[in-house]
Amino acid sequence: MVEISEGQKRIREGQKEIRKRFQEISEEATKLREETNVISKQSSENQLRLDLMFQIVKARAENDHAKDALLTQTLRSVILQIFVPCV
């Protein structure tokens, strides 16, 4: 009878340890997902800025001053939206 109680106690302790480790892994996975989302957003923002810069260079090469001015203003607006959070 004593052996059974000790065995059950060890099983419960093992289950507690497994639950604790599972919770830690779950929390780490959540943090990694959040970091991945931040990196993905930053990558998208960088790609948008690079696309606009390329179009500006192309417009300047073609001496299209109106398009250059419009794209430059758009780039400024995008940069402000990214780097100056809404208050």
PDB file of N, CA, C and O in Angstrom:
ATOM      1  N   MET A   1       0.814  -1.191   0.000  1.00  0.00           N
ATOM      2  CA  MET A   1       0.000   0.000   0.000  1.00  0.00           C
ATOM      3  C   MET A   1       0.862   1.260   0.000  1.00  0.00           C
ATOM      4  O   MET A   1       0.556   2.234  -0.689  1.00  0.00           O
ATOM      5  N   VAL A   2       1.942   1.229   0.782  1.00  0.00           N
ATOM      6  CA  VAL A   2       2.834   2.377   0.869  1.00  0.00           C
ATOM      7  C   VAL A   2       3.509   2.605  -0.481  1.00  0.00           C
ATOM      8  O   VAL A   2       3.697   3.746  -0.902  1.00  0.00           O
ATOM      9  N   GLU A   3       3.873   1.512  -1.160  1.00  0.00           N
ATOM     10  CA  GLU A   3       4.527   1.624  -2.466  1.00  0.00           C
ATOM     11  C   GLU A   3       3.604   2.290  -3.478  1.00  0.00           C
ATOM     12  O   GLU A   3       4.054   3.092  -4.297  1.00  0.00           O
ATOM     13  N   ILE A   4       2.334   1.968  -3.427  1.00  0.00           N
ATOM     14  CA  ILE A   4       1.365   2.561  -4.351  1.00  0.00           C
ATOM     15  C   ILE A   4       1.246   4.055  -4.091  1.00  0.00           C
ATOM     16  O   ILE A   4       1.225   4.845  -5.035  1.00  0.00           O
ATOM     17  N   SER A   5       1.167   4.455  -2.832  1.00  0.00           N
ATOM     18  CA  SER A   5       1.068   5.881  -2.490  1.00  0.00           C
ATOM     19  C   SER A   5       2.299   6.636  -2.967  1.00  0.00           C
ATOM     20  O   SER A   5       2.189   7.732  -3.516  1.00  0.00           O
ATOM     21  N   GLU A   6       3.469   6.050  -2.758  1.00  0.00           N
ATOM     22  CA  GLU A   6       4.699   6.701  -3.203  1.00  0.00           C
ATOM     23  C   GLU A   6       4.737   6.793  -4.729  1.00  0.00           C
ATOM     24  O   GLU A   6       5.172   7.798  -5.291  1.00  0.00           O
ATOM     25  N   GLY A   7       4.283   5.745  -5.376  1.00  0.00           N
ATOM     26  CA  GLY A   7       4.243   5.748  -6.841  1.00  0.00           C
ATOM     27  C   GLY A   7       3.299   6.820  -7.361  1.00  0.00           C
ATOM     28  O   GLY A   7       3.624   7.534  -8.310  1.00  0.00           O
ATOM     29  N   GLN A   8       2.137   6.933  -6.744  1.00  0.00           N
ATOM     30  CA  GLN A   8       1.173   7.953  -7.149  1.00  0.00           C
ATOM     31  C   GLN A   8       1.721   9.348  -6.884  1.00  0.00           C
ATOM     32  O   GLN A   8       1.501  10.265  -7.675  1.00  0.00           O
ATOM     33  N   LYS A   9       2.430   9.510  -5.777  1.00  0.00           N
ATOM     34  CA  LYS A   9       3.023  10.810  -5.446  1.00  0.00           C
ATOM     35  C   LYS A   9       4.062  11.193  -6.500  1.00  0.00           C
ATOM     36  O   LYS A   9       4.108  12.342  -6.939  1.00  0.00           O
ATOM     37  N   ARG A  10       4.898  10.229  -6.907  1.00  0.00           N
ATOM     38  CA  ARG A  10       5.899  10.511  -7.940  1.00  0.00           C
ATOM     39  C   ARG A  10       5.232  10.850  -9.277  1.00  0.00           C
ATOM     40  O   ARG A  10       5.700  11.715 -10.017  1.00  0.00           O
ATOM     41  N   ILE A  11       4.146  10.161  -9.566  1.00  0.00           N
ATOM     42  CA  ILE A  11       3.414  10.443 -10.809  1.00  0.00           C
ATOM     43  C   ILE A  11       2.855  11.859 -10.771  1.00  0.00           C
ATOM     44  O   ILE A  11       2.972  12.589 -11.755  1.00  0.00           O
ATOM     45  N   ARG A  12       2.251  12.261  -9.657  1.00  0.00           N
ATOM     46  CA  ARG A  12       1.709  13.619  -9.531  1.00  0.00           C
ATOM     47  C   ARG A  12       2.809  14.668  -9.664  1.00  0.00           C
ATOM     48  O   ARG A  12       2.627  15.681 -10.339  1.00  0.00           O
ATOM     49  N   GLU A  13       3.946  14.423  -9.024  1.00  0.00           N
ATOM     50  CA  GLU A  13       5.063  15.359  -9.129  1.00  0.00           C
ATOM     51  C   GLU A  13       5.561  15.455 -10.572  1.00  0.00           C
ATOM     52  O   GLU A  13       5.882  16.538 -11.060  1.00  0.00           O
ATOM     53  N   GLY A  14       5.618  14.314 -11.237  1.00  0.00           N
ATOM     54  CA  GLY A  14       6.022  14.307 -12.646  1.00  0.00           C
ATOM     55  C   GLY A  14       5.042  15.083 -13.508  1.00  0.00           C
ATOM     56  O   GLY A  14       5.447  15.823 -14.405  1.00  0.00           O
ATOM     57  N   GLN A  15       3.753  14.916 -13.237  1.00  0.00           N
ATOM     58  CA  GLN A  15       2.736  15.647 -13.990  1.00  0.00           C
ATOM     59  C   GLN A  15       2.848  17.148 -13.751  1.00  0.00           C
ATOM     60  O   GLN A  15       2.699  17.940 -14.681  1.00  0.00           O
ATOM     61  N   LYS A  16       3.112  17.540 -12.501  1.00  0.00           N
ATOM     62  CA  LYS A  16       3.284  18.966 -12.196  1.00  0.00           C
ATOM     63  C   LYS A  16       4.473  19.534 -12.961  1.00  0.00           C
ATOM     64  O   LYS A  16       4.394  20.627 -13.521  1.00  0.00           O
ATOM     65  N   GLU A  17       5.564  18.793 -12.981  1.00  0.00           N
ATOM     66  CA  GLU A  17       6.765  19.246 -13.690  1.00  0.00           C
ATOM     67  C   GLU A  17       6.494  19.370 -15.189  1.00  0.00           C
ATOM     68  O   GLU A  17       6.934  20.326 -15.828  1.00  0.00           O
ATOM     69  N   ILE A  18       5.776  18.413 -15.737  1.00  0.00           N
ATOM     70  CA  ILE A  18       5.452  18.455 -17.167  1.00  0.00           C
ATOM     71  C   ILE A  18       4.548  19.641 -17.468  1.00  0.00           C
ATOM     72  O   ILE A  18       4.754  20.335 -18.465  1.00  0.00           O
ATOM     73  N   ARG A  19       3.540  19.889 -16.615  1.00  0.00           N
ATOM     74  CA  ARG A  19       2.667  21.049 -16.818  1.00  0.00           C
ATOM     75  C   ARG A  19       3.464  22.349 -16.770  1.00  0.00           C
ATOM     76  O   ARG A  19       3.257  23.250 -17.583  1.00  0.00           O
ATOM     77  N   LYS A  20       4.378  22.432 -15.804  1.00  0.00           N
ATOM     78  CA  LYS A  20       5.211  23.628 -15.664  1.00  0.00           C
ATOM     79  C   LYS A  20       6.071  23.829 -16.918  1.00  0.00           C
ATOM     80  O   LYS A  20       6.152  24.941 -17.439  1.00  0.00           O
ATOM     81  N   ARG A  21       6.699  22.779 -17.394  1.00  0.00           N
ATOM     82  CA  ARG A  21       7.540  22.887 -18.589  1.00  0.00           C
ATOM     83  C   ARG A  21       6.695  23.232 -19.816  1.00  0.00           C
ATOM     84  O   ARG A  21       7.118  24.021 -20.660  1.00  0.00           O
ATOM     85  N   PHE A  22       5.508  22.645 -19.914  1.00  0.00           N
ATOM     86  CA  PHE A  22       4.621  22.944 -21.034  1.00  0.00           C
ATOM     87  C   PHE A  22       4.228  24.415 -21.022  1.00  0.00           C
ATOM     88  O   PHE A  22       4.190  25.055 -22.073  1.00  0.00           O
ATOM     89  N   GLN A  23       3.934  24.959 -19.836  1.00  0.00           N
ATOM     90  CA  GLN A  23       3.573  26.372 -19.708  1.00  0.00           C
ATOM     91  C   GLN A  23       4.735  27.258 -20.132  1.00  0.00           C
ATOM     92  O   GLN A  23       4.534  28.246 -20.839  1.00  0.00           O
ATOM     93  N   GLU A  24       5.958  26.915 -19.707  1.00  0.00           N
ATOM     94  CA  GLU A  24       7.138  27.692 -20.093  1.00  0.00           C
ATOM     95  C   GLU A  24       7.332  27.677 -21.609  1.00  0.00           C
ATOM     96  O   GLU A  24       7.623  28.708 -22.215  1.00  0.00           O
ATOM     97  N   ILE A  25       7.170  26.510 -22.209  1.00  0.00           N
ATOM     98  CA  ILE A  25       7.318  26.388 -23.665  1.00  0.00           C
ATOM     99  C   ILE A  25       6.241  27.190 -24.372  1.00  0.00           C
ATOM    100  O   ILE A  25       6.509  27.846 -25.378  1.00  0.00           O
ATOM    101  N   SER A  26       5.024  27.139 -23.851  1.00  0.00           N
ATOM    102  CA  SER A  26       3.917  27.891 -24.440  1.00  0.00           C
ATOM    103  C   SER A  26       4.178  29.394 -24.383  1.00  0.00           C
ATOM    104  O   SER A  26       3.922  30.106 -25.354  1.00  0.00           O
ATOM    105  N   GLU A  27       4.686  29.879 -23.251  1.00  0.00           N
ATOM    106  CA  GLU A  27       4.998  31.304 -23.112  1.00  0.00           C
ATOM    107  C   GLU A  27       6.118  31.714 -24.072  1.00  0.00           C
ATOM    108  O   GLU A  27       6.061  32.783 -24.678  1.00  0.00           O
ATOM    109  N   GLU A  28       7.123  30.868 -24.204  1.00  0.00           N
ATOM    110  CA  GLU A  28       8.227  31.156 -25.124  1.00  0.00           C
ATOM    111  C   GLU A  28       7.724  31.197 -26.570  1.00  0.00           C
ATOM    112  O   GLU A  28       8.148  32.047 -27.352  1.00  0.00           O
ATOM    113  N   ALA A  29       6.826  30.285 -26.921  1.00  0.00           N
ATOM    114  CA  ALA A  29       6.266  30.271 -28.275  1.00  0.00           C
ATOM    115  C   ALA A  29       5.484  31.556 -28.546  1.00  0.00           C
ATOM    116  O   ALA A  29       5.551  32.105 -29.645  1.00  0.00           O
ATOM    117  N   THR A  30       4.749  32.031 -27.552  1.00  0.00           N
ATOM    118  CA  THR A  30       4.001  33.280 -27.700  1.00  0.00           C
ATOM    119  C   THR A  30       4.949  34.447 -27.933  1.00  0.00           C
ATOM    120  O   THR A  30       4.709  35.281 -28.807  1.00  0.00           O
ATOM    121  N   LYS A  31       6.030  34.510 -27.152  1.00  0.00           N
ATOM    122  CA  LYS A  31       7.022  35.579 -27.331  1.00  0.00           C
ATOM    123  C   LYS A  31       7.640  35.520 -28.721  1.00  0.00           C
ATOM    124  O   LYS A  31       7.816  36.550 -29.371  1.00  0.00           O
ATOM    125  N   LEU A  32       7.968  34.318 -29.174  1.00  0.00           N
ATOM    126  CA  LEU A  32       8.571  34.172 -30.500  1.00  0.00           C
ATOM    127  C   LEU A  32       7.606  34.597 -31.602  1.00  0.00           C
ATOM    128  O   LEU A  32       8.020  35.211 -32.585  1.00  0.00           O
ATOM    129  N   ARG A  33       6.317  34.274 -31.444  1.00  0.00           N
ATOM    130  CA  ARG A  33       5.322  34.706 -32.433  1.00  0.00           C
ATOM    131  C   ARG A  33       5.250  36.225 -32.486  1.00  0.00           C
ATOM    132  O   ARG A  33       5.196  36.811 -33.568  1.00  0.00           O
ATOM    133  N   GLU A  34       5.251  36.865 -31.316  1.00  0.00           N
ATOM    134  CA  GLU A  34       5.199  38.333 -31.269  1.00  0.00           C
ATOM    135  C   GLU A  34       6.432  38.942 -31.933  1.00  0.00           C
ATOM    136  O   GLU A  34       6.317  39.900 -32.698  1.00  0.00           O
ATOM    137  N   GLU A  35       7.601  38.394 -31.644  1.00  0.00           N
ATOM    138  CA  GLU A  35       8.833  38.894 -32.259  1.00  0.00           C
ATOM    139  C   GLU A  35       8.804  38.695 -33.773  1.00  0.00           C
ATOM    140  O   GLU A  35       9.241  39.564 -34.527  1.00  0.00           O
ATOM    141  N   THR A  36       8.292  37.561 -34.207  1.00  0.00           N
ATOM    142  CA  THR A  36       8.187  37.284 -35.638  1.00  0.00           C
ATOM    143  C   THR A  36       7.258  38.285 -36.309  1.00  0.00           C
ATOM    144  O   THR A  36       7.544  38.759 -37.409  1.00  0.00           O
ATOM    145  N   ASN A  37       6.152  38.607 -35.655  1.00  0.00           N
ATOM    146  CA  ASN A  37       5.220  39.592 -36.210  1.00  0.00           C
ATOM    147  C   ASN A  37       5.864  40.966 -36.321  1.00  0.00           C
ATOM    148  O   ASN A  37       5.662  41.667 -37.313  1.00  0.00           O
ATOM    149  N   VAL A  38       6.636  41.358 -35.313  1.00  0.00           N
ATOM    150  CA  VAL A  38       7.323  42.656 -35.343  1.00  0.00           C
ATOM    151  C   VAL A  38       8.327  42.691 -36.493  1.00  0.00           C
ATOM    152  O   VAL A  38       8.391  43.671 -37.235  1.00  0.00           O
ATOM    153  N   ILE A  39       9.105  41.627 -36.639  1.00  0.00           N
ATOM    154  CA  ILE A  39      10.104  41.566 -37.710  1.00  0.00           C
ATOM    155  C   ILE A  39       9.426  41.595 -39.070  1.00  0.00           C
ATOM    156  O   ILE A  39       9.901  42.264 -39.988  1.00  0.00           O
ATOM    157  N   SER A  40       8.326  40.878 -39.207  1.00  0.00           N
ATOM    158  CA  SER A  40       7.596  40.859 -40.474  1.00  0.00           C
ATOM    159  C   SER A  40       7.066  42.248 -40.822  1.00  0.00           C
ATOM    160  O   SER A  40       7.148  42.678 -41.973  1.00  0.00           O
ATOM    161  N   LYS A  41       6.523  42.947 -39.825  1.00  0.00           N
ATOM    162  CA  LYS A  41       6.013  44.304 -40.051  1.00  0.00           C
ATOM    163  C   LYS A  41       7.144  45.239 -40.460  1.00  0.00           C
ATOM    164  O   LYS A  41       6.989  46.038 -41.383  1.00  0.00           O
ATOM    165  N   GLN A  42       8.278  45.140 -39.775  1.00  0.00           N
ATOM    166  CA  GLN A  42       9.423  45.984 -40.117  1.00  0.00           C
ATOM    167  C   GLN A  42       9.906  45.699 -41.534  1.00  0.00           C
ATOM    168  O   GLN A  42      10.263  46.616 -42.273  1.00  0.00           O
ATOM    169  N   SER A  43       9.915  44.439 -41.902  1.00  0.00           N
ATOM    170  CA  SER A  43      10.351  44.058 -43.243  1.00  0.00           C
ATOM    171  C   SER A  43       9.418  44.641 -44.305  1.00  0.00           C
ATOM    172  O   SER A  43       9.874  45.133 -45.337  1.00  0.00           O
ATOM    173  N   SER A  44       8.126  44.584 -44.049  1.00  0.00           N
ATOM    174  CA  SER A  44       7.153  45.154 -44.990  1.00  0.00           C
ATOM    175  C   SER A  44       7.337  46.663 -45.115  1.00  0.00           C
ATOM    176  O   SER A  44       7.275  47.218 -46.211  1.00  0.00           O
ATOM    177  N   GLU A  45       7.562  47.315 -43.982  1.00  0.00           N
ATOM    178  CA  GLU A  45       7.774  48.770 -44.008  1.00  0.00           C
ATOM    179  C   GLU A  45       9.049  49.120 -44.773  1.00  0.00           C
ATOM    180  O   GLU A  45       9.070  50.077 -45.547  1.00  0.00           O
ATOM    181  N   ASN A  46      10.101  48.350 -44.556  1.00  0.00           N
ATOM    182  CA  ASN A  46      11.353  48.584 -45.282  1.00  0.00           C
ATOM    183  C   ASN A  46      11.153  48.400 -46.782  1.00  0.00           C
ATOM    184  O   ASN A  46      11.655  49.188 -47.582  1.00  0.00           O
ATOM    185  N   GLN A  47      10.415  47.354 -47.160  1.00  0.00           N
ATOM    186  CA  GLN A  47      10.179  47.089 -48.577  1.00  0.00           C
ATOM    187  C   GLN A  47       9.390  48.228 -49.217  1.00  0.00           C
ATOM    188  O   GLN A  47       9.686  48.631 -50.342  1.00  0.00           O
ATOM    189  N   LEU A  48       8.404  48.741 -48.517  1.00  0.00           N
ATOM    190  CA  LEU A  48       7.615  49.861 -49.029  1.00  0.00           C
ATOM    191  C   LEU A  48       8.501  51.081 -49.257  1.00  0.00           C
ATOM    192  O   LEU A  48       8.426  51.723 -50.304  1.00  0.00           O
ATOM    193  N   ARG A  49       9.338  51.396 -48.274  1.00  0.00           N
ATOM    194  CA  ARG A  49      10.232  52.556 -48.420  1.00  0.00           C
ATOM    195  C   ARG A  49      11.215  52.357 -49.575  1.00  0.00           C
ATOM    196  O   ARG A  49      11.464  53.284 -50.346  1.00  0.00           O
ATOM    197  N   LEU A  50      11.765  51.166 -49.693  1.00  0.00           N
ATOM    198  CA  LEU A  50      12.700  50.897 -50.790  1.00  0.00           C
ATOM    199  C   LEU A  50      12.018  51.020 -52.153  1.00  0.00           C
ATOM    200  O   LEU A  50      12.596  51.560 -53.096  1.00  0.00           O
ATOM    201  N   ASP A  51      10.798  50.522 -52.249  1.00  0.00           N
ATOM    202  CA  ASP A  51      10.047  50.639 -53.508  1.00  0.00           C
ATOM    203  C   ASP A  51       9.833  52.105 -53.877  1.00  0.00           C
ATOM    204  O   ASP A  51      10.021  52.500 -55.028  1.00  0.00           O
ATOM    205  N   LEU A  52       9.440  52.899 -52.896  1.00  0.00           N
ATOM    206  CA  LEU A  52       9.236  54.326 -53.158  1.00  0.00           C
ATOM    207  C   LEU A  52      10.544  55.005 -53.566  1.00  0.00           C
ATOM    208  O   LEU A  52      10.564  55.819 -54.489  1.00  0.00           O
ATOM    209  N   MET A  53      11.631  54.671 -52.878  1.00  0.00           N
ATOM    210  CA  MET A  53      12.927  55.272 -53.224  1.00  0.00           C
ATOM    211  C   MET A  53      13.351  54.907 -54.645  1.00  0.00           C
ATOM    212  O   MET A  53      13.865  55.746 -55.385  1.00  0.00           O
ATOM    213  N   PHE A  54      13.133  53.654 -55.013  1.00  0.00           N
ATOM    214  CA  PHE A  54      13.473  53.232 -56.367  1.00  0.00           C
ATOM    215  C   PHE A  54      12.648  54.003 -57.396  1.00  0.00           C
ATOM    216  O   PHE A  54      13.174  54.437 -58.421  1.00  0.00           O
ATOM    217  N   GLN A  55      11.366  54.171 -57.122  1.00  0.00           N
ATOM    218  CA  GLN A  55      10.511  54.918 -58.046  1.00  0.00           C
ATOM    219  C   GLN A  55      10.941  56.383 -58.128  1.00  0.00           C
ATOM    220  O   GLN A  55      10.856  56.992 -59.195  1.00  0.00           O
ATOM    221  N   ILE A  56      11.399  56.952 -57.015  1.00  0.00           N
ATOM    222  CA  ILE A  56      11.885  58.340 -57.017  1.00  0.00           C
ATOM    223  C   ILE A  56      13.125  58.454 -57.893  1.00  0.00           C
ATOM    224  O   ILE A  56      13.232  59.372 -58.706  1.00  0.00           O
ATOM    225  N   VAL A  57      14.060  57.524 -57.730  1.00  0.00           N
ATOM    226  CA  VAL A  57      15.284  57.536 -58.548  1.00  0.00           C
ATOM    227  C   VAL A  57      14.926  57.405 -60.028  1.00  0.00           C
ATOM    228  O   VAL A  57      15.496  58.091 -60.877  1.00  0.00           O
ATOM    229  N   LYS A  58      13.990  56.531 -60.323  1.00  0.00           N
ATOM    230  CA  LYS A  58      13.568  56.328 -61.714  1.00  0.00           C
ATOM    231  C   LYS A  58      12.918  57.601 -62.270  1.00  0.00           C
ATOM    232  O   LYS A  58      13.198  57.994 -63.403  1.00  0.00           O
ATOM    233  N   ALA A  59      12.060  58.242 -61.484  1.00  0.00           N
ATOM    234  CA  ALA A  59      11.401  59.476 -61.930  1.00  0.00           C
ATOM    235  C   ALA A  59      12.433  60.575 -62.167  1.00  0.00           C
ATOM    236  O   ALA A  59      12.321  61.339 -63.126  1.00  0.00           O
ATOM    237  N   ARG A  60      13.427  60.656 -61.302  1.00  0.00           N
ATOM    238  CA  ARG A  60      14.478  61.664 -61.480  1.00  0.00           C
ATOM    239  C   ARG A  60      15.300  61.380 -62.728  1.00  0.00           C
ATOM    240  O   ARG A  60      15.687  62.304 -63.444  1.00  0.00           O
ATOM    241  N   ALA A  61      15.567  60.111 -62.989  1.00  0.00           N
ATOM    242  CA  ALA A  61      16.328  59.747 -64.183  1.00  0.00           C
ATOM    243  C   ALA A  61      15.558  60.111 -65.448  1.00  0.00           C
ATOM    244  O   ALA A  61      16.150  60.453 -66.472  1.00  0.00           O
ATOM    245  N   GLU A  62      14.238  60.035 -65.365  1.00  0.00           N
ATOM    246  CA  GLU A  62      13.387  60.373 -66.513  1.00  0.00           C
ATOM    247  C   GLU A  62      13.012  61.852 -66.520  1.00  0.00           C
ATOM    248  O   GLU A  62      12.237  62.288 -67.372  1.00  0.00           O
ATOM    249  N   ASN A  63      13.551  62.627 -65.583  1.00  0.00           N
ATOM    250  CA  ASN A  63      13.247  64.058 -65.449  1.00  0.00           C
ATOM    251  C   ASN A  63      11.751  64.322 -65.290  1.00  0.00           C
ATOM    252  O   ASN A  63      11.235  65.329 -65.774  1.00  0.00           O
ATOM    253  N   ASP A  64      11.074  63.424 -64.621  1.00  0.00           N
ATOM    254  CA  ASP A  64       9.642  63.582 -64.349  1.00  0.00           C
ATOM    255  C   ASP A  64       9.510  64.228 -62.965  1.00  0.00           C
ATOM    256  O   ASP A  64       9.339  63.544 -61.956  1.00  0.00           O
ATOM    257  N   HIS A  65       9.593  65.554 -62.946  1.00  0.00           N
ATOM    258  CA  HIS A  65       9.638  66.285 -61.685  1.00  0.00           C
ATOM    259  C   HIS A  65       8.330  66.188 -60.896  1.00  0.00           C
ATOM    260  O   HIS A  65       8.351  66.162 -59.665  1.00  0.00           O
ATOM    261  N   ALA A  66       7.214  66.134 -61.584  1.00  0.00           N
ATOM    262  CA  ALA A  66       5.927  66.032 -60.884  1.00  0.00           C
ATOM    263  C   ALA A  66       5.826  64.691 -60.151  1.00  0.00           C
ATOM    264  O   ALA A  66       5.427  64.632 -58.988  1.00  0.00           O
ATOM    265  N   LYS A  67       6.193  63.629 -60.850  1.00  0.00           N
ATOM    266  CA  LYS A  67       6.153  62.299 -60.229  1.00  0.00           C
ATOM    267  C   LYS A  67       7.170  62.213 -59.088  1.00  0.00           C
ATOM    268  O   LYS A  67       6.891  61.632 -58.039  1.00  0.00           O
ATOM    269  N   ASP A  68       8.345  62.796 -59.304  1.00  0.00           N
ATOM    270  CA  ASP A  68       9.387  62.832 -58.273  1.00  0.00           C
ATOM    271  C   ASP A  68       8.852  63.512 -57.011  1.00  0.00           C
ATOM    272  O   ASP A  68       9.005  62.990 -55.906  1.00  0.00           O
ATOM    273  N   ALA A  69       8.228  64.669 -57.180  1.00  0.00           N
ATOM    274  CA  ALA A  69       7.706  65.420 -56.033  1.00  0.00           C
ATOM    275  C   ALA A  69       6.606  64.631 -55.312  1.00  0.00           C
ATOM    276  O   ALA A  69       6.575  64.574 -54.083  1.00  0.00           O
ATOM    277  N   LEU A  70       5.712  64.030 -56.088  1.00  0.00           N
ATOM    278  CA  LEU A  70       4.623  63.253 -55.491  1.00  0.00           C
ATOM    279  C   LEU A  70       5.165  62.057 -54.704  1.00  0.00           C
ATOM    280  O   LEU A  70       4.740  61.807 -53.576  1.00  0.00           O
ATOM    281  N   LEU A  71       6.095  61.327 -55.300  1.00  0.00           N
ATOM    282  CA  LEU A  71       6.663  60.156 -54.632  1.00  0.00           C
ATOM    283  C   LEU A  71       7.473  60.551 -53.394  1.00  0.00           C
ATOM    284  O   LEU A  71       7.445  59.855 -52.379  1.00  0.00           O
ATOM    285  N   THR A  72       8.187  61.661 -53.486  1.00  0.00           N
ATOM    286  CA  THR A  72       8.970  62.133 -52.345  1.00  0.00           C
ATOM    287  C   THR A  72       8.049  62.497 -51.186  1.00  0.00           C
ATOM    288  O   THR A  72       8.333  62.167 -50.035  1.00  0.00           O
ATOM    289  N   GLN A  73       6.952  63.173 -51.488  1.00  0.00           N
ATOM    290  CA  GLN A  73       5.988  63.520 -50.441  1.00  0.00           C
ATOM    291  C   GLN A  73       5.355  62.260 -49.854  1.00  0.00           C
ATOM    292  O   GLN A  73       5.142  62.171 -48.645  1.00  0.00           O
ATOM    293  N   THR A  74       5.060  61.299 -50.708  1.00  0.00           N
ATOM    294  CA  THR A  74       4.497  60.033 -50.230  1.00  0.00           C
ATOM    295  C   THR A  74       5.479  59.333 -49.295  1.00  0.00           C
ATOM    296  O   THR A  74       5.090  58.816 -48.248  1.00  0.00           O
ATOM    297  N   LEU A  75       6.752  59.321 -49.683  1.00  0.00           N
ATOM    298  CA  LEU A  75       7.773  58.700 -48.842  1.00  0.00           C
ATOM    299  C   LEU A  75       7.869  59.403 -47.487  1.00  0.00           C
ATOM    300  O   LEU A  75       7.985  58.750 -46.449  1.00  0.00           O
ATOM    301  N   ARG A  76       7.820  60.713 -47.503  1.00  0.00           N
ATOM    302  CA  ARG A  76       7.857  61.459 -46.231  1.00  0.00           C
ATOM    303  C   ARG A  76       6.670  61.079 -45.342  1.00  0.00           C
ATOM    304  O   ARG A  76       6.823  60.875 -44.138  1.00  0.00           O
ATOM    305  N   SER A  77       5.505  60.990 -45.946  1.00  0.00           N
ATOM    306  CA  SER A  77       4.304  60.626 -45.177  1.00  0.00           C
ATOM    307  C   SER A  77       4.429  59.223 -44.590  1.00  0.00           C
ATOM    308  O   SER A  77       4.072  58.986 -43.436  1.00  0.00           O
ATOM    309  N   VAL A  78       4.934  58.307 -45.393  1.00  0.00           N
ATOM    310  CA  VAL A  78       5.104  56.928 -44.924  1.00  0.00           C
ATOM    311  C   VAL A  78       6.090  56.883 -43.761  1.00  0.00           C
ATOM    312  O   VAL A  78       5.848  56.211 -42.759  1.00  0.00           O
ATOM    313  N   ILE A  79       7.191  57.596 -43.898  1.00  0.00           N
ATOM    314  CA  ILE A  79       8.199  57.612 -42.835  1.00  0.00           C
ATOM    315  C   ILE A  79       7.619  58.208 -41.557  1.00  0.00           C
ATOM    316  O   ILE A  79       7.879  57.702 -40.465  1.00  0.00           O
ATOM    317  N   LEU A  80       6.844  59.267 -41.681  1.00  0.00           N
ATOM    318  CA  LEU A  80       6.223  59.865 -40.494  1.00  0.00           C
ATOM    319  C   LEU A  80       5.258  58.893 -39.824  1.00  0.00           C
ATOM    320  O   LEU A  80       5.215  58.806 -38.596  1.00  0.00           O
ATOM    321  N   GLN A  81       4.486  58.164 -40.623  1.00  0.00           N
ATOM    322  CA  GLN A  81       3.539  57.206 -40.057  1.00  0.00           C
ATOM    323  C   GLN A  81       4.262  56.081 -39.330  1.00  0.00           C
ATOM    324  O   GLN A  81       3.780  55.576 -38.316  1.00  0.00           O
ATOM    325  N   ILE A  82       5.416  55.692 -39.851  1.00  0.00           N
ATOM    326  CA  ILE A  82       6.152  54.578 -39.256  1.00  0.00           C
ATOM    327  C   ILE A  82       6.888  55.012 -37.992  1.00  0.00           C
ATOM    328  O   ILE A  82       6.840  54.325 -36.972  1.00  0.00           O
ATOM    329  N   PHE A  83       7.564  56.149 -38.064  1.00  0.00           N
ATOM    330  CA  PHE A  83       8.456  56.541 -36.980  1.00  0.00           C
ATOM    331  C   PHE A  83       7.841  57.484 -35.955  1.00  0.00           C
ATOM    332  O   PHE A  83       8.404  57.663 -34.875  1.00  0.00           O
ATOM    333  N   VAL A  84       6.714  58.082 -36.264  1.00  0.00           N
ATOM    334  CA  VAL A  84       6.050  58.960 -35.302  1.00  0.00           C
ATOM    335  C   VAL A  84       4.702  58.324 -34.971  1.00  0.00           C
ATOM    336  O   VAL A  84       3.724  58.513 -35.695  1.00  0.00           O
ATOM    337  N   PRO A  85       4.656  57.569 -33.871  1.00  0.00           N
ATOM    338  CA  PRO A  85       3.402  56.898 -33.524  1.00  0.00           C
ATOM    339  C   PRO A  85       2.304  57.903 -33.206  1.00  0.00           C
ATOM    340  O   PRO A  85       2.563  59.000 -32.711  1.00  0.00           O
ATOM    341  N   CYS A  86       1.086  57.507 -33.499  1.00  0.00           N
ATOM    342  CA  CYS A  86      -0.067  58.367 -33.203  1.00  0.00           C
ATOM    343  C   CYS A  86      -0.194  58.521 -31.696  1.00  0.00           C
ATOM    344  O   CYS A  86      -0.086  57.553 -30.943  1.00  0.00           O
ATOM    345  N   VAL A  87      -0.424  59.742 -31.279  1.00  0.00           N
ATOM    346  CA  VAL A  87      -0.522  60.024 -29.840  1.00  0.00           C
ATOM    347  C   VAL A  87      -1.968  60.123 -29.434  1.00  0.00           C
ATOM    348  O   VAL A  87      -2.266  60.356 -28.263  1.00  0.00           O
TER     349      VAL A  87
END
